[in-house]
Amino acid sequence: IVDIRTGSPTFGQWEAIRLDDTDRRAVYLSEGLGHGFCALTDNATLNYLCTTTYNPSAEHTLHPLDPQLAIDWPTESPLLSARDTAAPTLAEAREAGLLPDYQTCRSFTTGG
């Protein structure tokens, strides 16, 4: 989970949560947080729900190995999709205006 909300006091910080079939936990993300995953088995399944109807044009990617994020992935040699490999860094996404604004996200979740 990465805070990608420009203007957030925790912008660019990440937190890892292991999800597996033993603990059976789930994660709820607030508006404006990015998420990624690393499957550690060949038969992993990921399900997620959205607050609104899925809109592919509103979805963006960040390069998972961005040195600025410095995410400690739980594998020595991650396999990246072509989409992830071509994704912009956090700085590039910010410069391109692709990232959500902290105050806008707060007003969405707090109602004002």
N, CA, C and O atoms as a GROMACS GRO file, in nm:
protein
  448
    1ILE      N    1   0.087  -0.116   0.000
    1ILE     CA    2   0.000   0.000   0.000
    1ILE      C    3   0.092   0.122   0.000
    1ILE      O    4   0.183   0.132   0.082
    2VAL      N    5   0.068   0.215  -0.092
    2VAL     CA    6   0.152   0.334  -0.105
    2VAL      C    7   0.063   0.458  -0.101
    2VAL      O    8  -0.040   0.464  -0.168
    3ASP      N    9   0.104   0.556  -0.023
    3ASP     CA   10   0.032   0.683  -0.022
    3ASP      C   11   0.078   0.763  -0.143
    3ASP      O   12   0.191   0.812  -0.148
    4ILE      N   13  -0.010   0.776  -0.242
    4ILE     CA   14   0.023   0.849  -0.365
    4ILE      C   15  -0.054   0.981  -0.374
    4ILE      O   16  -0.063   1.041  -0.481
    5ARG      N   17  -0.107   1.027  -0.263
    5ARG     CA   18  -0.185   1.152  -0.258
    5ARG      C   19  -0.089   1.270  -0.244
    5ARG      O   20  -0.025   1.288  -0.140
    6THR      N   21  -0.081   1.351  -0.349
    6THR     CA   22   0.007   1.468  -0.342
    6THR      C   23  -0.041   1.561  -0.231
    6THR      O   24  -0.161   1.585  -0.217
    7GLY      N   25   0.052   1.611  -0.152
    7GLY     CA   26   0.018   1.698  -0.040
    7GLY      C   27  -0.004   1.623   0.090
    7GLY      O   28  -0.022   1.686   0.194
    8SER      N   29  -0.004   1.491   0.086
    8SER     CA   30  -0.024   1.412   0.208
    8SER      C   31   0.103   1.415   0.293
    8SER      O   32   0.214   1.414   0.239
    9PRO      N   33   0.088   1.418   0.425
    9PRO     CA   34   0.208   1.413   0.510
    9PRO      C   35   0.283   1.280   0.500
    9PRO      O   36   0.399   1.272   0.540
   10THR      N   37   0.218   1.178   0.447
   10THR     CA   38   0.285   1.048   0.431
   10THR      C   39   0.305   1.012   0.283
   10THR      O   40   0.319   0.895   0.249
   11PHE      N   41   0.305   1.113   0.196
   11PHE     CA   42   0.323   1.091   0.053
   11PHE      C   43   0.448   1.008   0.026
   11PHE      O   44   0.556   1.037   0.077
   12GLY      N   45   0.432   0.904  -0.056
   12GLY     CA   46   0.545   0.820  -0.096
   12GLY      C   47   0.582   0.712   0.003
   12GLY      O   48   0.669   0.630  -0.026
   13GLN      N   49   0.519   0.709   0.119
   13GLN     CA   50   0.548   0.604   0.216
   13GLN      C   51   0.463   0.481   0.186
   13GLN      O   52   0.353   0.492   0.132
   14TRP      N   53   0.515   0.364   0.221
   14TRP     CA   54   0.445   0.240   0.192
   14TRP      C   55   0.438   0.152   0.316
   14TRP      O   56   0.514   0.169   0.412
   15GLU      N   57   0.345   0.059   0.311
   15GLU     CA   58   0.326  -0.040   0.418
   15GLU      C   59   0.294  -0.173   0.351
   15GLU      O   60   0.211  -0.178   0.260
   16ALA      N   61   0.358  -0.279   0.395
   16ALA     CA   62   0.332  -0.413   0.340
   16ALA      C   63   0.249  -0.494   0.438
   16ALA      O   64   0.271  -0.491   0.559
   17ILE      N   65   0.154  -0.567   0.383
   17ILE     CA   66   0.069  -0.655   0.463
   17ILE      C   67   0.063  -0.790   0.392
   17ILE      O   68   0.026  -0.797   0.275
   18ARG      N   69   0.100  -0.893   0.462
   18ARG     CA   70   0.096  -1.026   0.402
   18ARG      C   71  -0.046  -1.082   0.414
   18ARG      O   72  -0.103  -1.088   0.523
   19LEU      N   73  -0.101  -1.122   0.301
   19LEU     CA   74  -0.233  -1.184   0.296
   19LEU      C   75  -0.214  -1.328   0.252
   19LEU      O   76  -0.147  -1.355   0.152
   20ASP      N   77  -0.273  -1.422   0.327
   20ASP     CA   78  -0.258  -1.562   0.291
   20ASP      C   79  -0.380  -1.642   0.335
   20ASP      O   80  -0.473  -1.588   0.395
   21ASP      N   81  -0.378  -1.770   0.304
   21ASP     CA   82  -0.492  -1.856   0.337
   21ASP      C   83  -0.489  -1.906   0.481
   21ASP      O   84  -0.578  -1.979   0.524
   22THR      N   85  -0.387  -1.867   0.556
   22THR     CA   86  -0.380  -1.906   0.697
   22THR      C   87  -0.448  -1.802   0.786
   22THR      O   88  -0.536  -1.836   0.865
   23ASP      N   89  -0.407  -1.676   0.773
   23ASP     CA   90  -0.464  -1.570   0.856
   23ASP      C   91  -0.597  -1.517   0.802
   23ASP      O   92  -0.678  -1.463   0.878
   24ARG      N   93  -0.620  -1.531   0.672
   24ARG     CA   94  -0.745  -1.490   0.607
   24ARG      C   95  -0.784  -1.345   0.639
   24ARG      O   96  -0.898  -1.316   0.674
   25ARG      N   97  -0.688  -1.257   0.626
   25ARG     CA   98  -0.712  -1.115   0.649
   25ARG      C   99  -0.754  -1.047   0.519
   25ARG      O  100  -0.735  -1.101   0.410
   26ALA      N  101  -0.811  -0.930   0.533
   26ALA     CA  102  -0.845  -0.845   0.419
   26ALA      C  103  -0.793  -0.705   0.449
   26ALA      O  104  -0.764  -0.671   0.563
   27VAL      N  105  -0.783  -0.624   0.346
   27VAL     CA  106  -0.734  -0.488   0.361
   27VAL      C  107  -0.836  -0.393   0.299
   27VAL      O  108  -0.884  -0.416   0.188
   28TYR      N  109  -0.868  -0.287   0.371
   28TYR     CA  110  -0.954  -0.181   0.320
   28TYR      C  111  -0.867  -0.058   0.298
   28TYR      O  112  -0.798  -0.013   0.389
   29LEU      N  113  -0.870  -0.005   0.176
   29LEU     CA  114  -0.787   0.111   0.143
   29LEU      C  115  -0.872   0.236   0.131
   29LEU      O  116  -0.981   0.234   0.073
   30SER      N  117  -0.822   0.344   0.185
   30SER     CA  118  -0.888   0.472   0.173
   30SER      C  119  -0.866   0.528   0.032
   30SER      O  120  -0.777   0.484  -0.041
   31GLU      N  121  -0.947   0.624  -0.003
   31GLU     CA  122  -0.938   0.690  -0.133
   31GLU      C  123  -0.798   0.749  -0.152
   31GLU      O  124  -0.746   0.815  -0.062
   32GLY      N  125  -0.738   0.724  -0.268
   32GLY     CA  126  -0.610   0.784  -0.301
   32GLY      C  127  -0.486   0.705  -0.264
   32GLY      O  128  -0.374   0.751  -0.284
   33LEU      N  129  -0.505   0.585  -0.211
   33LEU     CA  130  -0.390   0.501  -0.181
   33LEU      C  131  -0.370   0.402  -0.295
   33LEU      O  132  -0.466   0.349  -0.350
   34GLY      N  133  -0.245   0.378  -0.330
   34GLY     CA  134  -0.214   0.281  -0.433
   34GLY      C  135  -0.190   0.144  -0.372
   34GLY      O  136  -0.154   0.132  -0.255
   35HIS      N  137  -0.211   0.042  -0.453
   35HIS     CA  138  -0.187  -0.093  -0.403
   35HIS      C  139  -0.117  -0.175  -0.511
   35HIS      O  140  -0.134  -0.152  -0.631
   36GLY      N  141  -0.040  -0.270  -0.465
   36GLY     CA  142   0.026  -0.364  -0.554
   36GLY      C  143   0.034  -0.496  -0.482
   36GLY      O  144   0.005  -0.505  -0.363
   37PHE      N  145   0.072  -0.599  -0.554
   37PHE     CA  146   0.084  -0.728  -0.487
   37PHE      C  147   0.195  -0.810  -0.550
   37PHE      O  148   0.235  -0.789  -0.664
   38CYS      N  149   0.242  -0.904  -0.472
   38CYS     CA  150   0.344  -0.998  -0.516
   38CYS      C  151   0.294  -1.137  -0.478
   38CYS      O  152   0.289  -1.171  -0.360
   39ALA      N  153   0.259  -1.217  -0.577
   39ALA     CA  154   0.213  -1.353  -0.550
   39ALA      C  155   0.333  -1.440  -0.516
   39ALA      O  156   0.430  -1.446  -0.592
   40LEU      N  157   0.327  -1.507  -0.403
   40LEU     CA  158   0.438  -1.591  -0.358
   40LEU      C  159   0.416  -1.738  -0.390
   40LEU      O  160   0.503  -1.822  -0.363
   41THR      N  161   0.300  -1.770  -0.447
   41THR     CA  162   0.270  -1.907  -0.490
   41THR      C  163   0.216  -1.902  -0.632
   41THR      O  164   0.182  -1.795  -0.683
   42ASP      N  165   0.209  -2.018  -0.696
   42ASP     CA  166   0.158  -2.024  -0.832
   42ASP      C  167   0.006  -2.020  -0.839
   42ASP      O  168  -0.051  -2.003  -0.947
   43ASN      N  169  -0.062  -2.036  -0.726
   43ASN     CA  170  -0.208  -2.042  -0.729
   43ASN      C  171  -0.274  -1.933  -0.645
   43ASN      O  172  -0.378  -1.957  -0.584
   44ALA      N  173  -0.215  -1.816  -0.641
   44ALA     CA  174  -0.270  -1.705  -0.563
   44ALA      C  175  -0.388  -1.642  -0.638
   44ALA      O  176  -0.389  -1.636  -0.761
   45THR      N  177  -0.487  -1.596  -0.563
   45THR     CA  178  -0.602  -1.526  -0.619
   45THR      C  179  -0.618  -1.393  -0.547
   45THR      O  180  -0.611  -1.387  -0.424
   46LEU      N  181  -0.640  -1.288  -0.622
   46LEU     CA  182  -0.662  -1.156  -0.566
   46LEU      C  183  -0.800  -1.107  -0.607
   46LEU      O  184  -0.833  -1.109  -0.726
   47ASN      N  185  -0.880  -1.066  -0.512
   47ASN     CA  186  -1.010  -1.006  -0.538
   47ASN      C  187  -1.012  -0.868  -0.478
   47ASN      O  188  -0.957  -0.845  -0.370
   48TYR      N  189  -1.075  -0.774  -0.547
   48TYR     CA  190  -1.091  -0.643  -0.486
   48TYR      C  191  -1.222  -0.580  -0.530
   48TYR      O  192  -1.275  -0.610  -0.637
   49LEU      N  193  -1.271  -0.492  -0.446
   49LEU     CA  194  -1.395  -0.419  -0.471
   49LEU      C  195  -1.362  -0.270  -0.479
   49LEU      O  196  -1.264  -0.224  -0.421
   50CYS      N  197  -1.444  -0.197  -0.551
   50CYS     CA  198  -1.424  -0.054  -0.567
   50CYS      C  199  -1.545   0.022  -0.511
   50CYS      O  200  -1.654  -0.035  -0.501
   51THR      N  201  -1.525   0.148  -0.476
   51THR     CA  202  -1.635   0.229  -0.424
   51THR      C  203  -1.731   0.272  -0.534
   51THR      O  204  -1.846   0.308  -0.506
   52THR      N  205  -1.685   0.269  -0.658
   52THR     CA  206  -1.770   0.304  -0.772
   52THR      C  207  -1.750   0.199  -0.881
   52THR      O  208  -1.666   0.109  -0.867
   53THR      N  209  -1.825   0.211  -0.987
   53THR     CA  210  -1.809   0.121  -1.101
   53THR      C  211  -1.666   0.133  -1.154
   53THR      O  212  -1.613   0.243  -1.166
   54TYR      N  213  -1.606   0.019  -1.185
   54TYR     CA  214  -1.468   0.018  -1.234
   54TYR      C  215  -1.456   0.104  -1.359
   54TYR      O  216  -1.535   0.091  -1.452
   55ASN      N  217  -1.357   0.191  -1.360
   55ASN     CA  218  -1.332   0.282  -1.470
   55ASN      C  219  -1.186   0.267  -1.513
   55ASN      O  220  -1.097   0.326  -1.452
   56PRO      N  221  -1.160   0.188  -1.618
   56PRO     CA  222  -1.021   0.164  -1.659
   56PRO      C  223  -0.942   0.291  -1.689
   56PRO      O  224  -0.821   0.295  -1.669
   57SER      N  225  -1.008   0.396  -1.737
   57SER     CA  226  -0.935   0.518  -1.770
   57SER      C  227  -0.887   0.592  -1.645
   57SER      O  228  -0.800   0.678  -1.654
   58ALA      N  229  -0.943   0.560  -1.530
   58ALA     CA  230  -0.901   0.623  -1.404
   58ALA      C  231  -0.791   0.544  -1.335
   58ALA      O  232  -0.738   0.586  -1.232
   59GLU      N  233  -0.756   0.430  -1.391
   59GLU     CA  234  -0.654   0.344  -1.330
   59GLU      C  235  -0.516   0.377  -1.387
   59GLU      O  236  -0.500   0.391  -1.508
   60HIS      N  237  -0.418   0.388  -1.299
   60HIS     CA  238  -0.281   0.416  -1.342
   60HIS      C  239  -0.187   0.320  -1.270
   60HIS      O  240  -0.221   0.262  -1.168
   61THR      N  241  -0.069   0.306  -1.326
   61THR     CA  242   0.031   0.219  -1.263
   61THR      C  243   0.154   0.302  -1.225
   61THR      O  244   0.181   0.407  -1.283
   62LEU      N  245   0.225   0.252  -1.128
   62LEU     CA  246   0.356   0.306  -1.091
   62LEU      C  247   0.455   0.192  -1.102
   62LEU      O  248   0.421   0.076  -1.080
   63HIS      N  249   0.578   0.225  -1.136
   63HIS     CA  250   0.679   0.120  -1.146
   63HIS      C  251   0.704   0.063  -1.006
   63HIS      O  252   0.743   0.136  -0.915
   64PRO      N  253   0.682  -0.068  -0.990
   64PRO     CA  254   0.695  -0.128  -0.856
   64PRO      C  255   0.837  -0.128  -0.801
   64PRO      O  256   0.856  -0.145  -0.680
   65LEU      N  257   0.936  -0.110  -0.886
   65LEU     CA  258   1.075  -0.109  -0.839
   65LEU      C  259   1.132   0.032  -0.837
   65LEU      O  260   1.254   0.050  -0.840
   66ASP      N  261   1.046   0.132  -0.832
   66ASP     CA  262   1.088   0.272  -0.825
   66ASP      C  263   1.181   0.292  -0.705
   66ASP      O  264   1.140   0.267  -0.592
   67PRO      N  265   1.305   0.336  -0.728
   67PRO     CA  266   1.398   0.353  -0.616
   67PRO      C  267   1.350   0.457  -0.513
   67PRO      O  268   1.385   0.446  -0.396
   68GLN      N  269   1.272   0.556  -0.556
   68GLN     CA  270   1.220   0.655  -0.461
   68GLN      C  271   1.125   0.588  -0.360
   68GLN      O  272   1.125   0.624  -0.242
   69LEU      N  273   1.045   0.493  -0.406
   69LEU     CA  274   0.955   0.421  -0.316
   69LEU      C  275   1.031   0.321  -0.230
   69LEU      O  276   1.001   0.303  -0.113
   70ALA      N  277   1.131   0.257  -0.290
   70ALA     CA  278   1.215   0.159  -0.219
   70ALA      C  279   1.133   0.053  -0.146
   70ALA      O  280   1.157   0.022  -0.029
   71ILE      N  281   1.035  -0.002  -0.216
   71ILE     CA  282   0.950  -0.106  -0.157
   71ILE      C  283   1.033  -0.233  -0.138
   71ILE      O  284   1.104  -0.276  -0.228
   72ASP      N  285   1.022  -0.291  -0.022
   72ASP     CA  286   1.094  -0.414   0.012
   72ASP      C  287   1.007  -0.534  -0.028
   72ASP      O  288   0.937  -0.591   0.056
   73TRP      N  289   1.012  -0.569  -0.155
   73TRP     CA  290   0.931  -0.681  -0.204
   73TRP      C  291   0.984  -0.812  -0.147
   73TRP      O  292   1.105  -0.826  -0.126
   74PRO      N  293   0.896  -0.909  -0.121
   74PRO     CA  294   0.938  -1.034  -0.056
   74PRO      C  295   0.995  -1.138  -0.153
   74PRO      O  296   0.968  -1.257  -0.139
   75THR      N  297   1.071  -1.093  -0.250
   75THR     CA  298   1.133  -1.184  -0.345
   75THR      C  299   1.260  -1.119  -0.400
   75THR      O  300   1.269  -0.997  -0.412
   76GLU      N  301   1.356  -1.201  -0.432
   76GLU     CA  302   1.484  -1.151  -0.485
   76GLU      C  303   1.473  -1.106  -0.630
   76GLU      O  304   1.537  -1.009  -0.670
   77SER      N  305   1.391  -1.176  -0.709
   77SER     CA  306   1.382  -1.145  -0.852
   77SER      C  307   1.235  -1.143  -0.895
   77SER      O  308   1.183  -1.243  -0.945
   78PRO      N  309   1.168  -1.030  -0.876
   78PRO     CA  310   1.027  -1.022  -0.912
   78PRO      C  311   1.006  -1.031  -1.064
   78PRO      O  312   1.086  -0.981  -1.142
   79LEU      N  313   0.897  -1.096  -1.102
   79LEU     CA  314   0.857  -1.102  -1.243
   79LEU      C  315   0.756  -0.991  -1.266
   79LEU      O  316   0.649  -0.990  -1.205
   80LEU      N  317   0.788  -0.898  -1.354
   80LEU     CA  318   0.700  -0.784  -1.380
   80LEU      C  319   0.628  -0.802  -1.513
   80LEU      O  320   0.684  -0.855  -1.609
   81SER      N  321   0.504  -0.756  -1.516
   81SER     CA  322   0.430  -0.755  -1.642
   81SER      C  323   0.488  -0.646  -1.731
   81SER      O  324   0.562  -0.559  -1.684
   82ALA      N  325   0.455  -0.651  -1.859
   82ALA     CA  326   0.500  -0.546  -1.951
   82ALA      C  327   0.446  -0.411  -1.907
   82ALA      O  328   0.515  -0.309  -1.917
   83ARG      N  329   0.324  -0.409  -1.858
   83ARG     CA  330   0.261  -0.285  -1.810
   83ARG      C  331   0.338  -0.227  -1.691
   83ARG      O  332   0.364  -0.107  -1.687
   84ASP      N  333   0.374  -0.311  -1.595
   84ASP     CA  334   0.449  -0.263  -1.479
   84ASP      C  335   0.589  -0.217  -1.517
   84ASP      O  336   0.638  -0.118  -1.464
   85THR      N  337   0.652  -0.288  -1.608
   85THR     CA  338   0.786  -0.252  -1.653
   85THR      C  339   0.787  -0.114  -1.719
   85THR      O  340   0.882  -0.038  -1.704
   86ALA      N  341   0.680  -0.083  -1.794
   86ALA     CA  342   0.671   0.045  -1.865
   86ALA      C  343   0.611   0.157  -1.780
   86ALA      O  344   0.603   0.270  -1.826
   87ALA      N  345   0.569   0.127  -1.659
   87ALA     CA  346   0.500   0.225  -1.575
   87ALA      C  347   0.594   0.337  -1.531
   87ALA      O  348   0.715   0.316  -1.517
   88PRO      N  349   0.538   0.456  -1.510
   88PRO     CA  350   0.621   0.568  -1.463
   88PRO      C  351   0.660   0.553  -1.317
   88PRO      O  352   0.596   0.479  -1.241
   89THR      N  353   0.764   0.622  -1.278
   89THR     CA  354   0.801   0.630  -1.137
   89THR      C  355   0.702   0.723  -1.067
   89THR      O  356   0.621   0.789  -1.132
   90LEU      N  357   0.710   0.728  -0.936
   90LEU     CA  358   0.623   0.818  -0.859
   90LEU      C  359   0.645   0.963  -0.903
   90LEU      O  360   0.549   1.038  -0.921
   91ALA      N  361   0.770   1.002  -0.919
   91ALA     CA  362   0.802   1.140  -0.960
   91ALA      C  363   0.747   1.170  -1.099
   91ALA      O  364   0.692   1.278  -1.123
   92GLU      N  365   0.760   1.075  -1.191
   92GLU     CA  366   0.708   1.095  -1.327
   92GLU      C  367   0.556   1.105  -1.328
   92GLU      O  368   0.499   1.187  -1.399
   93ALA      N  369   0.491   1.021  -1.248
   93ALA     CA  370   0.344   1.025  -1.240
   93ALA      C  371   0.298   1.157  -1.178
   93ALA      O  372   0.197   1.213  -1.221
   94ARG      N  373   0.371   1.204  -1.080
   94ARG     CA  374   0.336   1.332  -1.017
   94ARG      C  375   0.351   1.446  -1.117
   94ARG      O  376   0.263   1.531  -1.130
   95GLU      N  377   0.463   1.446  -1.188
   95GLU     CA  378   0.486   1.550  -1.288
   95GLU      C  379   0.381   1.548  -1.398
   95GLU      O  380   0.345   1.654  -1.451
   96ALA      N  381   0.332   1.430  -1.435
   96ALA     CA  382   0.231   1.417  -1.540
   96ALA      C  383   0.089   1.447  -1.489
   96ALA      O  384  -0.006   1.445  -1.567
   97GLY      N  385   0.075   1.475  -1.360
   97GLY     CA  386  -0.056   1.507  -1.305
   97GLY      C  387  -0.147   1.386  -1.288
   97GLY      O  388  -0.269   1.400  -1.289
   98LEU      N  389  -0.088   1.268  -1.274
   98LEU     CA  390  -0.167   1.144  -1.265
   98LEU      C  391  -0.208   1.108  -1.123
   98LEU      O  392  -0.290   1.018  -1.103
   99LEU      N  393  -0.153   1.176  -1.023
   99LEU     CA  394  -0.176   1.135  -0.885
   99LEU      C  395  -0.290   1.214  -0.821
   99LEU      O  396  -0.313   1.330  -0.855
  100PRO      N  397  -0.361   1.151  -0.728
  100PRO     CA  398  -0.471   1.220  -0.661
  100PRO      C  399  -0.420   1.323  -0.560
  100PRO      O  400  -0.308   1.314  -0.511
  101ASP      N  401  -0.504   1.420  -0.531
  101ASP     CA  402  -0.472   1.525  -0.435
  101ASP      C  403  -0.522   1.486  -0.296
  101ASP      O  404  -0.634   1.437  -0.281
  102TYR      N  405  -0.440   1.507  -0.196
  102TYR     CA  406  -0.471   1.469  -0.058
  102TYR      C  407  -0.601   1.533  -0.009
  102TYR      O  408  -0.687   1.463   0.045
  103GLN      N  409  -0.616   1.663  -0.026
  103GLN     CA  410  -0.736   1.731   0.025
  103GLN      C  411  -0.862   1.683  -0.047
  103GLN      O  412  -0.966   1.669   0.016
  104THR      N  413  -0.854   1.658  -0.176
  104THR     CA  414  -0.968   1.606  -0.250
  104THR      C  415  -1.007   1.469  -0.198
  104THR      O  416  -1.125   1.439  -0.180
  105CYS      N  417  -0.909   1.385  -0.173
  105CYS     CA  418  -0.936   1.251  -0.119
  105CYS      C  419  -0.996   1.260   0.021
  105CYS      O  420  -1.088   1.184   0.054
  106ARG      N  421  -0.945   1.350   0.103
  106ARG     CA  422  -1.000   1.368   0.239
  106ARG      C  423  -1.145   1.412   0.234
  106ARG      O  424  -1.228   1.364   0.312
  107SER      N  425  -1.178   1.503   0.143
  107SER     CA  426  -1.316   1.550   0.136
  107SER      C  427  -1.408   1.440   0.086
  107SER      O  428  -1.525   1.434   0.123
  108PHE      N  429  -1.355   1.352   0.003
  108PHE     CA  430  -1.436   1.240  -0.046
  108PHE      C  431  -1.468   1.143   0.068
  108PHE      O  432  -1.580   1.093   0.077
  109THR      N  433  -1.370   1.118   0.154
  109THR     CA  434  -1.390   1.019   0.261
  109THR      C  435  -1.453   1.078   0.386
  109THR      O  436  -1.514   1.004   0.464
  110THR      N  437  -1.440   1.209   0.407
  110THR     CA  438  -1.497   1.269   0.528
  110THR      C  439  -1.624   1.347   0.499
  110THR      O  440  -1.693   1.391   0.592
  111GLY      N  441  -1.656   1.365   0.371
  111GLY     CA  442  -1.778   1.437   0.335
  111GLY      C  443  -1.765   1.588   0.345
  111GLY      O  444  -1.866   1.659   0.347
  112GLY      N  445  -1.643   1.638   0.350
  112GLY     CA  446  -1.632   1.783   0.354
  112GLY      C  447  -1.498   1.836   0.378
  112GLY      O  448  -1.480   1.957   0.383
   0.00000   0.00000   0.00000
